[in-house]
C-alpha cells in the first residue's frame, strides 16, 4: 500500500491517492486528510468499466472528525486489490 496527498502549487486544492499493490482488498483503511466533508472517488481502476471487480467506496466517503497522520480529519475506505483510487474533496462541503 502507498497513500499520499497531492497539493496544488497555489491554493489549498488537494487529492488523495491510494495504490494497493496486493491482491487483497484493504477494508477500513484510514488516511488523514486536511478537510472535513465528502470526498468523491474520481478514479477507481478496479471499476467494472475498466474490467475490474468493482470493489470500492460507492463513489464517495465522508471525512470523520478523527485526527490521523498529522491531519485533523480522516477517511476510512476500501482500497480494491491491485488498484489505484483517487479522491477529491467536494466543493461547498464543510472545510471545502
Biotite code that builds the C-alpha atoms (Angstrom):
import biotite.structure as struc

atoms = struc.array([
    struc.Atom([0.000, 0.000, 0.000], chain_id="A", res_id=1, res_name="UNK", atom_name="CA", element="C"),
    struc.Atom([1.054, 3.511, -0.802], chain_id="A", res_id=2, res_name="UNK", atom_name="CA", element="C"),
    struc.Atom([-1.088, 6.520, 0.036], chain_id="A", res_id=3, res_name="UNK", atom_name="CA", element="C"),
    struc.Atom([-0.350, 10.219, -0.223], chain_id="A", res_id=4, res_name="UNK", atom_name="CA", element="C"),
    struc.Atom([-1.935, 13.650, -0.568], chain_id="A", res_id=5, res_name="UNK", atom_name="CA", element="C"),
    struc.Atom([-1.042, 15.818, -3.557], chain_id="A", res_id=6, res_name="UNK", atom_name="CA", element="C"),
    struc.Atom([-1.488, 19.583, -3.112], chain_id="A", res_id=7, res_name="UNK", atom_name="CA", element="C"),
    struc.Atom([-1.813, 22.284, -5.794], chain_id="A", res_id=8, res_name="UNK", atom_name="CA", element="C"),
    struc.Atom([1.010, 24.832, -6.137], chain_id="A", res_id=9, res_name="UNK", atom_name="CA", element="C"),
    struc.Atom([-1.466, 27.635, -5.429], chain_id="A", res_id=10, res_name="UNK", atom_name="CA", element="C"),
    struc.Atom([-4.455, 27.488, -3.087], chain_id="A", res_id=11, res_name="UNK", atom_name="CA", element="C"),
    struc.Atom([-5.473, 24.590, -0.907], chain_id="A", res_id=12, res_name="UNK", atom_name="CA", element="C"),
    struc.Atom([-6.737, 22.108, -3.510], chain_id="A", res_id=13, res_name="UNK", atom_name="CA", element="C"),
    struc.Atom([-5.632, 18.532, -2.945], chain_id="A", res_id=14, res_name="UNK", atom_name="CA", element="C"),
    struc.Atom([-6.253, 14.940, -3.945], chain_id="A", res_id=15, res_name="UNK", atom_name="CA", element="C"),
    struc.Atom([-5.796, 11.705, -2.009], chain_id="A", res_id=16, res_name="UNK", atom_name="CA", element="C"),
    struc.Atom([-4.124, 8.879, -3.919], chain_id="A", res_id=17, res_name="UNK", atom_name="CA", element="C"),
    struc.Atom([-4.102, 5.272, -2.718], chain_id="A", res_id=18, res_name="UNK", atom_name="CA", element="C"),
    struc.Atom([-2.457, 2.363, -4.516], chain_id="A", res_id=19, res_name="UNK", atom_name="CA", element="C"),
    struc.Atom([-2.846, -1.241, -3.411], chain_id="A", res_id=20, res_name="UNK", atom_name="CA", element="C"),
    struc.Atom([-0.118, -3.461, -4.850], chain_id="A", res_id=21, res_name="UNK", atom_name="CA", element="C"),
    struc.Atom([-1.514, -6.611, -3.210], chain_id="A", res_id=22, res_name="UNK", atom_name="CA", element="C"),
    struc.Atom([-4.219, -8.993, -4.482], chain_id="A", res_id=23, res_name="UNK", atom_name="CA", element="C"),
    struc.Atom([-6.191, -8.417, -1.251], chain_id="A", res_id=24, res_name="UNK", atom_name="CA", element="C"),
    struc.Atom([-8.773, -5.623, -0.786], chain_id="A", res_id=25, res_name="UNK", atom_name="CA", element="C"),
    struc.Atom([-7.865, -3.335, 2.123], chain_id="A", res_id=26, res_name="UNK", atom_name="CA", element="C"),
    struc.Atom([-11.024, -2.599, 4.080], chain_id="A", res_id=27, res_name="UNK", atom_name="CA", element="C"),
    struc.Atom([-11.329, 0.094, 6.749], chain_id="A", res_id=28, res_name="UNK", atom_name="CA", element="C"),
    struc.Atom([-8.051, 1.653, 5.572], chain_id="A", res_id=29, res_name="UNK", atom_name="CA", element="C"),
    struc.Atom([-7.664, 5.023, 7.305], chain_id="A", res_id=30, res_name="UNK", atom_name="CA", element="C"),
    struc.Atom([-5.789, 8.029, 5.925], chain_id="A", res_id=31, res_name="UNK", atom_name="CA", element="C"),
    struc.Atom([-5.528, 11.516, 7.355], chain_id="A", res_id=32, res_name="UNK", atom_name="CA", element="C"),
    struc.Atom([-6.915, 14.419, 5.311], chain_id="A", res_id=33, res_name="UNK", atom_name="CA", element="C"),
    struc.Atom([-6.937, 18.195, 5.782], chain_id="A", res_id=34, res_name="UNK", atom_name="CA", element="C"),
    struc.Atom([-10.649, 18.728, 5.046], chain_id="A", res_id=35, res_name="UNK", atom_name="CA", element="C"),
    struc.Atom([-13.961, 17.674, 6.531], chain_id="A", res_id=36, res_name="UNK", atom_name="CA", element="C"),
    struc.Atom([-16.926, 16.677, 4.407], chain_id="A", res_id=37, res_name="UNK", atom_name="CA", element="C"),
    struc.Atom([-17.460, 14.367, 1.458], chain_id="A", res_id=38, res_name="UNK", atom_name="CA", element="C"),
    struc.Atom([-14.638, 13.157, -0.791], chain_id="A", res_id=39, res_name="UNK", atom_name="CA", element="C"),
    struc.Atom([-15.581, 11.917, -4.269], chain_id="A", res_id=40, res_name="UNK", atom_name="CA", element="C"),
    struc.Atom([-13.940, 8.913, -5.847], chain_id="A", res_id=41, res_name="UNK", atom_name="CA", element="C"),
    struc.Atom([-12.646, 10.380, -9.134], chain_id="A", res_id=42, res_name="UNK", atom_name="CA", element="C"),
    struc.Atom([-10.758, 7.269, -10.205], chain_id="A", res_id=43, res_name="UNK", atom_name="CA", element="C"),
    struc.Atom([-11.072, 3.647, -9.192], chain_id="A", res_id=44, res_name="UNK", atom_name="CA", element="C"),
    struc.Atom([-9.017, 1.480, -11.523], chain_id="A", res_id=45, res_name="UNK", atom_name="CA", element="C"),
    struc.Atom([-10.945, -1.562, -10.252], chain_id="A", res_id=46, res_name="UNK", atom_name="CA", element="C"),
    struc.Atom([-14.275, -0.212, -11.570], chain_id="A", res_id=47, res_name="UNK", atom_name="CA", element="C"),
    struc.Atom([-16.296, -2.522, -13.808], chain_id="A", res_id=48, res_name="UNK", atom_name="CA", element="C"),
    struc.Atom([-15.943, -0.009, -16.659], chain_id="A", res_id=49, res_name="UNK", atom_name="CA", element="C"),
    struc.Atom([-12.203, -0.795, -16.649], chain_id="A", res_id=50, res_name="UNK", atom_name="CA", element="C"),
    struc.Atom([-12.798, -4.556, -16.471], chain_id="A", res_id=51, res_name="UNK", atom_name="CA", element="C"),
    struc.Atom([-12.269, -4.709, -12.698], chain_id="A", res_id=52, res_name="UNK", atom_name="CA", element="C"),
    struc.Atom([-14.193, -6.397, -9.913], chain_id="A", res_id=53, res_name="UNK", atom_name="CA", element="C"),
    struc.Atom([-15.963, -3.151, -8.912], chain_id="A", res_id=54, res_name="UNK", atom_name="CA", element="C"),
    struc.Atom([-14.686, -3.073, -5.322], chain_id="A", res_id=55, res_name="UNK", atom_name="CA", element="C"),
    struc.Atom([-14.718, 0.468, -3.962], chain_id="A", res_id=56, res_name="UNK", atom_name="CA", element="C"),
    struc.Atom([-16.493, 3.123, -1.949], chain_id="A", res_id=57, res_name="UNK", atom_name="CA", element="C"),
    struc.Atom([-19.726, 3.642, -3.883], chain_id="A", res_id=58, res_name="UNK", atom_name="CA", element="C"),
    struc.Atom([-18.305, 6.855, -5.309], chain_id="A", res_id=59, res_name="UNK", atom_name="CA", element="C"),
    struc.Atom([-17.914, 8.831, -2.086], chain_id="A", res_id=60, res_name="UNK", atom_name="CA", element="C"),
    struc.Atom([-16.646, 8.742, 1.508], chain_id="A", res_id=61, res_name="UNK", atom_name="CA", element="C"),
    struc.Atom([-17.131, 11.289, 4.294], chain_id="A", res_id=62, res_name="UNK", atom_name="CA", element="C"),
    struc.Atom([-14.237, 12.501, 6.415], chain_id="A", res_id=63, res_name="UNK", atom_name="CA", element="C"),
    struc.Atom([-14.573, 11.770, 10.113], chain_id="A", res_id=64, res_name="UNK", atom_name="CA", element="C"),
    struc.Atom([-13.552, 14.184, 12.863], chain_id="A", res_id=65, res_name="UNK", atom_name="CA", element="C"),
    struc.Atom([-10.775, 11.741, 13.798], chain_id="A", res_id=66, res_name="UNK", atom_name="CA", element="C"),
    struc.Atom([-7.213, 13.055, 13.506], chain_id="A", res_id=67, res_name="UNK", atom_name="CA", element="C"),
    struc.Atom([-4.756, 10.831, 11.637], chain_id="A", res_id=68, res_name="UNK", atom_name="CA", element="C"),
    struc.Atom([-1.322, 11.188, 10.041], chain_id="A", res_id=69, res_name="UNK", atom_name="CA", element="C"),
    struc.Atom([-0.958, 14.781, 11.262], chain_id="A", res_id=70, res_name="UNK", atom_name="CA", element="C"),
    struc.Atom([-4.269, 15.935, 9.757], chain_id="A", res_id=71, res_name="UNK", atom_name="CA", element="C"),
    struc.Atom([-7.430, 16.965, 11.651], chain_id="A", res_id=72, res_name="UNK", atom_name="CA", element="C"),
    struc.Atom([-9.761, 14.580, 9.756], chain_id="A", res_id=73, res_name="UNK", atom_name="CA", element="C"),
    struc.Atom([-9.561, 11.110, 8.268], chain_id="A", res_id=74, res_name="UNK", atom_name="CA", element="C"),
    struc.Atom([-11.180, 8.895, 5.666], chain_id="A", res_id=75, res_name="UNK", atom_name="CA", element="C"),
    struc.Atom([-11.878, 5.226, 6.243], chain_id="A", res_id=76, res_name="UNK", atom_name="CA", element="C"),
    struc.Atom([-12.253, 3.461, 2.953], chain_id="A", res_id=77, res_name="UNK", atom_name="CA", element="C"),
    struc.Atom([-11.911, 0.292, 0.938], chain_id="A", res_id=78, res_name="UNK", atom_name="CA", element="C"),
    struc.Atom([-8.935, 0.081, -1.388], chain_id="A", res_id=79, res_name="UNK", atom_name="CA", element="C"),
    struc.Atom([-9.516, -2.530, -4.107], chain_id="A", res_id=80, res_name="UNK", atom_name="CA", element="C"),
    struc.Atom([-6.934, -5.224, -4.860], chain_id="A", res_id=81, res_name="UNK", atom_name="CA", element="C"),
    struc.Atom([-4.224, -4.361, -7.394], chain_id="A", res_id=82, res_name="UNK", atom_name="CA", element="C"),
    struc.Atom([-5.792, -0.956, -7.963], chain_id="A", res_id=83, res_name="UNK", atom_name="CA", element="C"),
    struc.Atom([-5.455, 2.806, -7.649], chain_id="A", res_id=84, res_name="UNK", atom_name="CA", element="C"),
    struc.Atom([-8.082, 5.091, -6.086], chain_id="A", res_id=85, res_name="UNK", atom_name="CA", element="C"),
    struc.Atom([-8.059, 8.891, -6.334], chain_id="A", res_id=86, res_name="UNK", atom_name="CA", element="C"),
    struc.Atom([-10.376, 11.017, -4.167], chain_id="A", res_id=87, res_name="UNK", atom_name="CA", element="C"),
    struc.Atom([-11.055, 14.763, -4.168], chain_id="A", res_id=88, res_name="UNK", atom_name="CA", element="C"),
    struc.Atom([-12.931, 16.872, -1.605], chain_id="A", res_id=89, res_name="UNK", atom_name="CA", element="C"),
    struc.Atom([-16.330, 18.014, -2.847], chain_id="A", res_id=90, res_name="UNK", atom_name="CA", element="C"),
    struc.Atom([-16.756, 21.747, -3.310], chain_id="A", res_id=91, res_name="UNK", atom_name="CA", element="C"),
    struc.Atom([-19.055, 23.576, -0.959], chain_id="A", res_id=92, res_name="UNK", atom_name="CA", element="C"),
    struc.Atom([-18.824, 20.960, 1.781], chain_id="A", res_id=93, res_name="UNK", atom_name="CA", element="C"),
    struc.Atom([-17.539, 21.545, 5.281], chain_id="A", res_id=94, res_name="UNK", atom_name="CA", element="C"),
    struc.Atom([-13.966, 22.759, 5.036], chain_id="A", res_id=95, res_name="UNK", atom_name="CA", element="C"),
    struc.Atom([-14.201, 22.814, 1.198], chain_id="A", res_id=96, res_name="UNK", atom_name="CA", element="C"),
])
